Amino acid sequence: MKTEWNQLLEGLPRWLEASRAYTAQGSVAAYIPELAHAPADALGITIMDGASGVARAGEADLPFTLQSISKVFTLLLALMDNGEDGVFAKVGMEPTGDNFNSMLKLELVDPGIPFNPLINAGAIAISSLIHGATPAEKTERILAFFRELAGDPSLACNEDVYRSETQTAHRNRSLAYFLKANRVLDADVEEVLEVYFKHCSIEANCRQLARMALVLACDGTDPATGRELVPRRYVRIAKSFMITCGMYNESGAFAIRVGLPAKSGVSGGILALVPGRYGIGVVGPALNAKGNSTAGVHLLQTLSAEFDWSIF
């Protein structure tokens, strides 16, 4: 009888090609001009286990910027820098039911802090909590942390995407100034946004993303060395947010259909994990109306159903 891992190695290319057809139902993000250059028909995946096994298919080497996926890891770093009380004085713990870049509830609901760390307003607040004397120092700490989790010192910021985000981020600036008015941000708005845009612009491929996911699947421990990179308590917090808020306004449907902690980004990336077993990195730049990869979500749904991965 074939093991699950052998079934994955054998079947992954076939399942990926079946999901590739769903790229035609989406379109690449264009509101950040640099993202519009991504190949709409691309789909790639890498799955890693704790024994250094790697299963991959499709355009797994395609580079893409982390965008909102980075929010999971800046949350972890902010928790390590400030503790839970320090972080949750500035952001809440609840889904919003609104678009990821909405400012509606900042005005309507007291005390005027972002509902959670994975919406844009929340991630901007989290960026302000990263320790460092300057934006450059904060960004360097974030990059060093991401490189450690990915097991790859080559991870870097895509400067073209960073400039594109900076030049077109009118709504994010509005959110940040609203947070400043609500006394959620203490630092200079433009300095906070520099850190935020930089970490959203960090570029990775599916293998690097899968390795970062694998550390989360192992409760914050590096499976290669056995060293704790993130306290288990903080990883549990991050995974809880991934389930409730990680897939934008499609998080409930994703929990029902896939049932895995996951975080998507508008570059088409999806980080997902099977707790205690696998880290998964997916890229499919064609997005649905909610901002999630059309083909990537379908592929994860197929794999979860095939191997009964749902945590529920």
HELIX and SHEET records of a PDB file:
HELIX    1   1 GLU A    4  ARG A   20  1                                  17    
HELIX    2   2 ALA A   21  GLN A   25  5                                   5    
HELIX    3   3 PRO A   33  HIS A   37  5                                   5    
HELIX    4   4 GLN A   67  ILE A   69  5                                   3    
HELIX    5   5 SER A   70  PHE A   88  1                                  19    
HELIX    6   6 LEU A  104  LEU A  108  1                                   5    
HELIX    7   7 ASN A  120  LEU A  129  1                                  10    
HELIX    8   8 PRO A  135  ALA A  150  1                                  16    
HELIX    9   9 GLU A  159  THR A  168  1                                  10    
HELIX   10  10 HIS A  170  ALA A  181  1                                  12    
HELIX   11  11 VAL A  189  CYS A  200  1                                  12    
HELIX   12  12 CYS A  206  ALA A  217  1                                  12    
HELIX   13  13 ARG A  232  CYS A  245  1                                  14    
HELIX   14  14 TYR A  248  GLU A  250  5                                   3    
HELIX   15  15 SER A  251  ARG A  257  1                                   7    
HELIX   16  16 THR A  294  PHE A  307  1                                  14    
SHEET    1   A 5 VAL A  54  GLY A  58  0                                        
SHEET    2   A 5 GLY A  44  ASP A  49 -1                                        
SHEET    3   A 5 TYR A 278  VAL A 283 -1                                        
SHEET    4   A 5 GLY A 269  VAL A 274 -1                                        
SHEET    5   A 5 ALA A 262  SER A 264 -1                                        
SHEET    1   B 3 PHE A  64  THR A  65  0                                        
SHEET    2   B 3 ILE A 202  ALA A 204 -1                                        
SHEET    3   B 3 ALA A 156  CYS A 157 -1                                        
END                                                                             
